[in-house]
């Protein structure tokens, strides 16, 4: 789960991030990207320069540029907190991760100003009036690539009001994150196994199309397979299959293709290791060809779940249905 933090100066974002980091979350900050940029340019890191370089990068590379760079660092399984989110486009970029949730930390202006004074950072305003003036500039401007704190806060999935003690803040953050985790949607079984098949497809060595199949029984993976030349034969991507490397029309001269199909390899791998697949389900990134269809029927598989339709799909799909095999398409 990815927890994003937004909030005005002195709201307590840093303390919330510290609490989550102590709880095992990885820590990322969009401001760290700005610090890295300033350091690379040989410039001293100050609050004003951070704001300026942030606006510059958003204008040059898109309003969600800082979030895009951070996304590239996050693993698919990451539990992380992302601090210093200040623009709605950054939120939209991060929400491409369905496990992302934005948490807004807020507090009364007077409380926040006292915190800012207490921490004594260089460049922080030293009067309440100056504090409010700076805050107004950061809250919203006509330029969508600049900081838009108000609009960003409005996009939050939850709000924590931090007018009290650190312990009270931590307790609120704990409760909010627990609630978000309880409501988080896990992928369904179809999505789970098809996503695994898409990763398996990356191993395919066919130069024309990468396809994979995963055979499942009782919600356990029995076998996997991807397309490519047989064991011990030069990979298709290295010239091993003349038909593929000739770049002929899709669906033609299949009898000259040396590559084994994904479904074929998944079935053969199970046989190679002496594992029964009778009664199982095969998930495949493309609907099976006619040869693989006949193997599926005779192997005892009872269900075919596929993503995209193969070029010559009509006869194989009709044959599967005639054999009493359940066929479902789930498209990404």
BELUR-V767549 format. One record per backbone hydrogen bond with DSSP energy under -0.5 kcal/mol. NH is the residue of the N-H (numbers start at 0). CO is the residue of the C=O. If there is no record, write none. Layout:
NH:CO
NH:CO
//
This chain:
1:98
2:0
2:79
3:1
3:100
4:81
5:102
10:7
15:11
16:12
17:13
18:14
19:15
20:16
21:17
22:18
23:20
24:19
25:78
27:80
29:82
31:28
32:28
33:29
34:30
35:31
36:32
37:33
38:34
39:35
40:36
41:38
42:37
45:43
49:45
50:46
51:47
52:48
53:49
54:50
55:51
56:52
57:53
58:54
59:55
60:56
61:57
64:61
67:63
68:64
69:65
70:66
71:67
72:69
73:69
73:70
74:72
77:74
79:0
79:77
80:25
81:2
82:27
82:80
84:4
85:83
89:86
90:86
91:87
92:88
93:89
94:90
95:92
96:93
97:95
99:96
100:1
102:3
102:100
103:101
103:157
104:5
104:102
105:103
105:159
111:107
112:108
113:109
114:110
115:111
116:112
117:113
118:114
119:115
120:115
123:120
130:126
131:127
132:128
133:129
134:130
135:131
136:132
137:133
138:134
139:135
143:141
145:142
147:85
148:137
149:138
150:138
151:147
152:148
153:149
154:150
154:151
155:152
156:101
157:101
159:103
161:105
161:159
162:160
168:164
169:165
170:166
171:167
172:168
173:169
174:170
175:171
176:172
177:173
178:174
179:175
180:176
181:177
182:178
183:179
183:180
185:183
191:187
192:188
193:189
194:190
195:191
196:192
197:193
198:194
199:195
200:196
201:197
201:198
202:199
203:200
204:226
205:226
210:208
212:224
213:282
214:222
215:280
216:219
219:216
221:214
222:214
224:212
226:210
227:259
229:257
232:229
236:204
237:234
238:235
239:234
241:239
242:255
244:240
245:241
246:243
247:242
251:248
255:252
256:253
259:227
264:260
265:261
266:262
267:263
268:264
269:265
270:266
271:267
272:268
273:270
274:269
278:299
279:276
280:215
281:302
282:213
282:280
283:281
283:304
284:211
286:307
292:288
293:289
294:290
295:291
296:292
297:293
298:294
299:295
299:296
300:295
301:279
302:279
303:325
304:281
305:327
306:283
307:284
312:309
312:310
316:312
317:313
318:314
319:315
320:316
321:317
322:318
323:320
324:319
325:301
327:303
329:305
329:327
//
